[in-house]
Structure formats: C-alpha cells, structure tokens
Amino acid sequence: MSATAVGEVEWAACECCGLREECTPAYIAGVRDRHSGRWVCGLCSEAVEDEIRRSGWRISPEEALTRHASFREAFRLAAPPLDPAAHLIAAVRQLVRRGLESPRATRSNPNSPRRRPAGGGTTVLAPSRSCFSTLAR
C-alpha cells in the first residue's frame, strides 16, 4: 500500500441503515454510481440485489433500494419481540428455508451442501468433527 492510499479515507454513512464505514473516495464514488448517487453499505447492497432477484428482475435498482429502505425502517420501528430467543430461531429458520428454496442453490455445484437430496428426501444437519455442521444426505 502506498502512503497516499492509506491516508486517503473518509467516513461514509449508509443511507438505508446509517452504518458508518471508513472508505477511500474512489470506493465511495463507485458505490454511489451503482446506487443512483446514494452511498449504501455492503449489507444493504446485498439486500437490494436480493430484492431485485426475488422480483424476477422486474424492478429497477432504485425501486429495490426504496423497498429495502422502507422495510428496514418498518423493522426498526417495530416493537421488540416478547421472546427474543424464539424470534431469533424463527428468523434463522426462515433464512435457511429461503436459502434451500433458492434457484441458485440447485443450479450451482452438484456437491453443494445446499442442494436438495435426490428423491425429495429431507435435508438434515449432521454433527461433524469441526465446529461447523455439515448437511447429511
């Protein structure tokens, strides 16, 4: 890294969630080019891309960004759940189901642990020797 690359950083705040990141001016400009002049953090950018994919590419990136921002604001204003542990478990369950039902999960690597088992069986998490679980077929 050169001395100018290290010294040239600015703080940028996400226009969706307010997260602040330290970035180079070139990176900030690139993000703004992709998001109609708005600076959007990496998490919100992924959510916007997911919104576009879920709509079947029928909406513009600007519309997807607006949808994500309104969803995030509604989520922020919602009251906290009565049982946070149960709420977290339900949210993780929904994410796993969405990932398993994703068209990307079945068309990628045939050995991918995310693909559905042949014959329509159920996918089960099996214990492994590492700290990460693997999917059993």
Secondary structure as GFF3:
##gff-version 3
##sequence-region A 1 137
A	DSSP	alpha_helix	3	7	.	.	.	ID=ss1
A	DSSP	beta_strand	10	13	.	.	.	ID=ss2
A	DSSP	beta_strand	20	23	.	.	.	ID=ss3
A	DSSP	alpha_helix	25	34	.	.	.	ID=ss4
A	DSSP	alpha_helix	42	54	.	.	.	ID=ss5
A	DSSP	alpha_helix	61	77	.	.	.	ID=ss6
A	DSSP	alpha_helix	84	101	.	.	.	ID=ss7
A	DSSP	alpha_helix	103	107	.	.	.	ID=ss8
A	DSSP	three_ten_helix	118	120	.	.	.	ID=ss9
A	DSSP	beta_strand	124	126	.	.	.	ID=ss10
A	DSSP	beta_strand	134	136	.	.	.	ID=ss11
###
